[in-house]
C-alpha cells in the first residue's frame, strides 16, 4: 500500500513538474510588444526671422539670411543623438506604443461587452472576443512595465523640410524669446505641424542703423532652446557672417566634431576624388567631414596624377592647391577577345576593351575581367608594346585536363615530326646515290633499259623526298602551334 501511494505521488510530481515547465516556458517567451518603428530621419526646418523691429526697406534680411544659412547647412547629412535625446526618443516611442495598446484594449473590451447584449452569440465569437481582450491586456501590461531604455540608433540621416528646396521658409515665430523660454508652446506647435526634430529660428532688430540678428535652435524632443549666434552688421553686409553662423548651426545639428576640406586644382578639368569618390572638377569642398584620414586623388588627361594623404583634425579647415604637371605617360591600347572586358589599372577602373590608357613611367598592373571568363592579369612598363591583346579563357575550364591534353598534343606532334625526318633523309639519300651513279663513269656500262629504270627510280625518290620535306614542314608548324597552345594554357592556369 505504501508502495502504491509512493508511485501515485511520483506520478503526480512528474505531472506537476511538466505543467510547471510548460508554464515557465510560456512566461519566458515574452510577447512582442509591437513598438512603433523608429523615426527614419532627423527632420529639420528653417523659419523666417521675426523682423517686426526692422525698417520695411531692410526687412529683406528676414528671408535672405535664413536662406543663406540653409544653403550652407543643407550639406549636413546625419545627426548623432545625445544621451538625453536617446532617452527622449525612447520615452516618446514607448508612450506612443502604450497609447496604441490602451486604445486596442479599450476596443477589445467594448467588442466583448457588446456580445453580452446580443441574442444567442456563438461560442466561437465569445471565445475570440475573450482571447482578443487577453492578448490586448497582455500587450498593455508588458508595455506598462517596460523601461524607456529602448535600442535607439545613435546616428540618423538628416532631412530638411521639402519647401526649403523651393526657397520657401517656414513661418516666423512671432513670440519673443523671453516668452518662449517661459512657454515653448508656439515652438511645439510649429514642430508638430511639420513633424520636426529641430527648428532653426531667430529674430532681427534694427538698432541705430545696424541690424542685430539672433539665431536659435529648438530641439523638439528635448523641448530645449539653444542660442547659436548673434550678428550685428549693416543690413547690406549681413550676408558676410552667414557662413560663420551656418557653421555654428551645423555643429549643433551634427552633434559631433567636424572639419572641412577645400581643394583647388589646375587644370580646371582635373577630377578630384576623396577616398575614391568623385567630389568635383577643378575645385571641390567637403564640409562637415569627420576627423580622420582621407586619401586625395587628383587626375587629368595628359597630366601626372597626384595622390596625397590628408589627416583632418576637429575644427580644422584643410585647404589644398594641387597643380598637375604635364605627364610623360605614353598611350597603350588594351584589347581582349572577346571584347567588352573591364580594364583595371592598379585597381582603378579605366574602361572596357578596347580602350587606350596613358601609362605613367614605371610599371602598372593591368587586370581584364569579364563575366563567364577568367581574369587576365599582366604588367605594363616602358618596354611594353603600344598594343596589348589578350584572349580571355572561359571560367569553366578544367585546367588539369587542359594541361594534360595540350601536353599530349605537343608530344604527339613532336613524335610525328621526329619520325618523319629520317624517312625524308632516306629518300633524299637514295636520290643522291642515283644521281651520283649517273654522273660517274659507271653509267657507260648500263644498258638503255637499265638507265631508263634508274631515271624513273630517281624521279620517284626526288619527288618523294620533296613531298617528305613538305610533310616535315607541316609537322614542324603543328609542333609550334601545339607548344604555343600548351604555353597559353599554362599561363592561363597561373594567371587565374
Buried (B, 14 or more C-beta within 10 A) or exposed (E): EEEEEEEEEEEEEEEEEEEEEEEEEEEEEEEEBEBEEEBEBBBBBBBBBBBEEBEEEBBBBBBBBBBBBBBBBBBBEBBBBEEEBBBBBBBBBBEEBBEBBBEBBEEBBEBBEEBEEEEEEEEEEBEBBEEBBEBBBBBBBBBEEBEBEBEBEBEBEBBBBEEBEEEEBBEBBEBEBEEBEEEBEBBBEBBEEBEBBBBBBBBBBBEEEBBBBBBBBBBBBBEEBBEBBEBEBEBEEBEEBBEEBBBBBBBBBBBBBBBBBBBBBBEEEBBBBBEEEEBBBBBBBBBBBBBEEBEBBBBBEEBBBBEEEBEBEEEBEBEBEBEBEEBEBBEBBBBBEEEEBBBBBEEBEBBBBBBEBBBBEEEBEBBBBBEEBBBBBBEBEEEBEEEBEBEBBEEEBEBEEBBEBBBEBBEEBBEBBEEBBEBBEBBBEBBBEBBEBBEEEEEEEBEEEEBEEBEEEBEBBBEBBBEBBEBBEEBBEBBEEBBEBBEBBBEBBEBE
